[in-house]
Amino acid sequence: MTLAAWLIVGGSVLVVLSAFERMSGLYSLETQESISDFLSRSPGDQLGLSADGAQSLLRGLAMVAGAAAAAMAILGHRVLSRSRSARVGLTALAPALLVGGMAVFGFGTALVVVSVVMLWLQPAKDWFNGVTPAPPPAPVQTTAPTTAPTTGPAPPTAFQQSPSAPPPAAVAGQPRASRPASVTGACIVTWVVCGLALCLMGLTVMVLLAAPDAVFDELRRQDPDLDLGGLSEAEVRRAALIGSAIGSAWCLAAVGFAVATFRGLRWGWVALLASTVAAGVASTFVMVGSFVMVAPLAASAVTVGLLLRPESRAWCRRTNRRRGSVSP
């Protein structure tokens, strides 16, 4: 619940900022050229819109997204107080935000909508209804039938072990601690962000391999004074492919670290924390030239905060000790 609520608040704030940015640059020369280029090709030429009509449509969608996101940021904080009306309000505003998000920050709108869906799933559903989860069943201890007399030493049975070994019931019947929601939330954020990054890098690689000339032609059309830093187009393309390969390997490794953390392995928790901190630092440097990098920076901050919560650290240590105690 805490994860979903703060994702709603943070994602809504990003959408509001993106809506302001979209509206402030709506009448810039670059935006007008992009609109004209879109309307001159398929499927834009089949919409029957003029340049002014397209600008009005974008402005309306940005206003809808900004207004819905502002309201959802407030309601997202209200759900932490177990407000059912806030959950209903978020659900009613989600379609408007999703439609308006076509003109603004798409990742932020998707993040908010997914978080709203989480409010209707377990265990959030029981939390809103005031239902307390049932405790795990007590372990059943198996005992051998007693046929020996009450006096004298007990006869040996199949259940007797050496004094140094723990009794079977203490190992096999020991209840396993439930996974904290903070650990689950950190793994989900990692999987979602890494999945989106892998898709984007995969599309970049396919475009660079299929039509590299079209990519550079589009870059020069948007910026006639494009400076490649003294590099040729082939060298820039090679560097982009190498960077995409490194980024994809990093994302796949982070996915594996999250799986290990989800299973309660201590080394997975350490590796995921180190990888997330490194990703946040890299996003901070790249964010200077790209506003889009605010999203991975926010996701890194959320993941680090969830991993460093006391229950997350205690669960990984406790699970790791339990695995060590039962290993042969």
Secondary structure, DSSP 8 states (H G I E B T S, - for coil): -HHHHHHHHHHHHHHHHHHHHHHHTTTSHHHHHHHHHHHTSTTGGGS---HHHHHHHHHHHHHHHHHHHHHHHHHHHHGGGT-HHHHHHHHHHHHHHHHHGGGS-HHHHHHHHHHHHHTTSTTHHHHHHT-----------------S-SSS-----TT---TTS--HHHHHT-------HHHHHHHHHHHHHHHHHHHHHHHHHHHHHH-HHHHHHHHHHH-TT---TT--HHHHHHHHHHHHHHHHHHHHHHHHHHHHHHTT-HHHHHHHHHHHHHHHHHHHHHTTT-GGGHHHHHHHHHHHHHHTSHHHHHHHHHHHHHHHHH--
